[in-house]
Amino acid sequence: MLAKIHSAALFGVDAVPVLVEVDVANGLPAFTTVGLPDGSVRESKDRVKSAIKNSGYPFPGRKITINLAPADLKKEGTGFDLPIALGLLAAAKLVPPASTQSLWAVGELSLDGSLRGVPGILSIAAAAATNGCHRLVVPYDNGWEAAVAGDLEVIGVRSLGEIVEILNDLREASPIEAAPDAVEATDYPVDFADIKGQEHAKRALEVAASGMHNLLMHGPPGSGKTMLARALPSIMGEWSFSERLETTKIYSISGLGNGSGLIEQRPFRAPHHTISDAGLIGGGATPRPGEVSLAHNGVLFLDELPEFRRHVLEVLRQPLEDGSVTISRAQTSLSFPAQVMLVAAMNPCPCGFLGDARNECRCTEQQIQRYRDRISGPLLDRIDIRLEVAALEFSHLHENGPREDSAAIRRRVNRAIDIQRQRFSGSPTLRNGQMGNKEITRYCGIDDRSRKLLDTSMDKLGLSARAYHRILKIARTIADMEASPNILLPHLAEAIGYRRTDTVC
């Protein structure tokens, strides 16, 4: 007897439909799984056998062959337990075979027949909806996440026996309804109203958030660099449903999803400086997203930037330029999205007190140069804004007056973002920080006075051609913040100010 049921395999951040074919034939008892299964899929035979028996159903003692099609795609994970078990029960006519042919199922079975949640359920549900699925069976713990994927009936079950009773019309199915689209959370850990002083730094962060510009802060210890970085997601503006869906997919396949629907706050990832290149970019025998992909549509914060190993930092160059990470292996090549705002922080010297009026720096010139040389020029060139964060004056610590909160700044950022969305409508570019050379030429024109100022600044500061284009992008963002159709001289002057520390870093 042959039975068929649909499932899916993860491939990067997306899922690929897989047809699970179960054949129960006369012959010596055997259980064979074909179709490039990995170890966890091959081990499913023991979990499925125990789950079926412990759920009170007979296990067919005949020759069993499981085919996972397409056969040339590697299948991984424990999510095939449930479709294999349902296929065996359909082949044994313990459930109507017709009821499984249009069904999609995914889930890991315990030995007692209960179901455990699996990672990547949002990607699987999205693939099911795209391929015409009308009924998807998932573990109950995954139900809320699957329900947000599209227009399909999601049935969350806690055990194998429960879905068997539903398919035999002995129990009424209770589809899980998608929760109403939640308003983006505004209760961030750090609000701009919590930050005392540093008005220049706050302005730079507002510019960075408005145009999605990468940012490097340097200053002495205790000047507030980390606190400023942690406050940045609170002003990054509202994100679209598609952005939230894509980010939640990444967290889902990594097993970091909240299990209740879409992620509400923009990601903020702050890996330790001892992280490996695979941890930062992604990788492994089975490629998985790294920190740069987990920060997609959010902030990747690298504190103490020179302390990161140089080869780890160098692998950031391609994601910062392309907005994606490509990981190649012998049999496959996967791409993960990595459209992030890089925010880095560093001290001006190894001891941290170079230029500090209250503390004496004891570093030699050679030590300072070696410290700065840990960061390559090509990587620094990909950072739009260089910001010097001075030590906080003690008088600011006693200020108790009202300060502008993140909500007010976020409203201004949203207005600038709306201008950019209209400008780039129908284009893959979303923000000014992502513009290429053609778009810079088209949208970043300047008059003769501004051009003369820029040329003079390029010569005096010794800036590169890439820095020239990044100054124009920053100036375009500043103009958008003031709703100016053209880049004016003050906009360009402020943008140049954010690159003046090129020779310092």
Helices and strands as residue ranges (DSSP letters): E 2-11, E 14-25, E 30-34, H 39-42, H 44-54, E 63-69, H 81-91, H 97-101, E 104-105, E 108-109, E 115-116, H 121-130, E 135-139, G 140-142, H 143-147, E 153-157, H 160-167, G 192-194, H 199-211, E 215-218, H 225-231, G 232-235, H 241-253, E 268-269, H 277-281, E 282-283, E 288-289, H 291-294, E 299-302, G 305-307, H 310-314, H 317-322, E 324-328, E 333-337, E 341-346, H 365-373, H 377-381, E 385-388, H 394-397, H 406-423, G 432-434, H 437-443, H 448-461, H 465-481, H 489-497, G 500-503
